[in-house]
Every structure is written in C-alpha cells, then in structure tokens.
Amino acid sequence: MFLCKALPVLSAFCLDPDVEHLPNPAKMDSLMDLISLCIIGVLINVLDFRTYTHRAAGEKMTEFEKEQLSRFDCNGLSSSERQGCQYVRGLALRMLLWIDNHYCVKDDEFKIVRGFAFNCLFTFVEALRSYMKEAERQEGISSVPNCTFVSLDAQIGSLFPPDSPQGVIRSQVAKSILHIGYLLPKTTKYTVTESKKPEKPAFRISLEEAMLLGETVADRRFKEGLKTNFAMEGISFIL
C-alpha cells in the first residue's frame, strides 16, 4: 500500500521545487533512494512470499497445485493485489526511464554511466539470483516456502523476457558482472547532473498506461486462467 501511494506522488510532484521534502534526483544520495524505491516497485511480486505458493495450498503443495501454479501463476495474491502490483510496477518502470532520460551519472573516474537507473535495477536482480543460488548450495539456510532458484528465476524472466528491451539490458548487465563483489556499484564517489532540464509532464500517466507497462508474462497467464477457471485438462486432482 505504501508503494501504491508513494510512487504516484513522486511521479507527479518530484519536479516541483516547492515540495522540498521529496527526493531531489540532482543529489546522488536522493537519486539512489529514489532508484531503490523504484526497484522495490518493479520487483514487488518477486519479493512477495505469496508469489511462490498456490492460492489453495496448505503447508505443502500437491503435484496438481504445482502444475496449476506453473501454468497459470495462480498464487497467493488476490486479483486486486495482483493488479496493484502491476500498477506500481508500471509507475516504477516509467520513473526509472524518466531518471535515465533526465540525469547523467558519472563514476569515480568521471566516466558517464549510461542507463544508470536500469543498470542499478539489473545489478540488484543479479545479486538476488546469486544470493538464492548460494543459499541453495549451503545447508541450514531457510527460505520462503516453495521459493527455489528455479521459481525465482522464472518470476524474474516473466518480468524481463529475453526479447524485450529490458531483457536485452538485463543480459548485457549480467555479462558485464565478473564476480559477486562487483554486483552492487560503489556509488559513494559518483556524481549526478541534469542532462535534460526536467519539466512537469503535460499529463500524469493514466491507470491504463501504467497497467499496460507493468503487465508481465505471468499476469497474462493468470488472465488466461481466469477465462477457464484455471481448468487443467488431462490432469486429475490427487490428494
């Protein structure tokens, strides 16, 4: 609920000089705060433990529930909660794009970091994947029920299909990371300047535009499931 309220406010008013309590993207610390909020918004369903369990499952999912979850993504989120995630994700993606279009970030060697906001997003994604992969290798590390590296990676893949613009950027970022220690950029000596004078948009992003931008492959599978009441032809329910 916080993200649902915070991102629309930021996207509408962060350019207003009279609203001093909001993040100032022209300052590096504030820019990182704003990007971090957007990253949570983009990955809101990935970070929700209910994403990985069938809506009707008990402590342990049956084979039928696993298959149904895989096909239709009918997880523990209600339809309204899923729509909320979709809306927030759309706002967050637009905000990241706005940042990259209006601000120029330079590293500690004064080299321009192109697409800085989206690079931060995808380095965090790779960090999350690396953590999950390492956690599965070690014994005694508990995880979210039914959340495995495979299921986590599937949710991330649903957000950024390989043939989408975001998927291409994600692939490039992943290839540039040679070691886990380089996953998160050391931004303490980075600087930021306006590359394009921010202007208030003529109109706010509409609900329909945000929903379309925030829709994922998993969301589309869920909608297909709703049409058939998540029917699974050829699969019998086994207790």
C-alpha positions, 0 to 999 in steps of 0.5 A: 500500500505504501508503494501504491501511494508513494510512487504516484506522488513522486511521479507527479510532484518530484519536479516541483521545487516547492515540495522540498521534502521529496527526493531531489534526483540532482543529489546522488544520495536522493537519486539512489533512494529514489532508484531503490524505491523504484526497484522495490516497485518493479520487483514487488511480486518477486519479493512477495512470499505469496508469489511462490505458493498456490492460492489453495495450498496448505503447508505443502503443495500437491503435484496438481497445485504445482502444475496449476501454479506453473501454468497459470501463476495462480498464487497467493495474491488476490486479483486486486493485489495482483493488479496493484502490483502491476500498477506500481510496477508500471509507475516504477518502470516509467520513473526509472526511464524518466531518471535515465532520460533526465540525469547523467551519472558519472563514476569515480573516474568521471566516466558517464554511466549510461542507463544508470537507473536500469543498470542499478535495477539489473545489478540488484536482480543479479545479486538476488539470483546469486544470493538464492543460488548460494543459499541453495548450495549451503545447508541450514539456510531457510527460505520462503516456502516453495521459493527455489532458484528455479521459481525465482528465476522464472518470476524474474524472466516473466518480468524481463523476457529475453526479447524485450528491451529490458531483457536485452539490458538485463543480459548485457548487465549480467555479462558485464558482472565478473564476480559477486563483489562487483554486483552492487556499484560503489556509488559513494564517489559518483556524481549526478547532473541534469542532462535534460532540464526536467519539466512537469509532464503535460499529463500524469500517466493514466491507470491504463498506461501504467497497467499496460507497462507493468503487465508481465508474462505471468499476469497474462497467464493468470488472465488466461486462467481466469477465462477457464477457471484455471481448468487443467485438462488431462490432469486429475486432482490427487490428494 
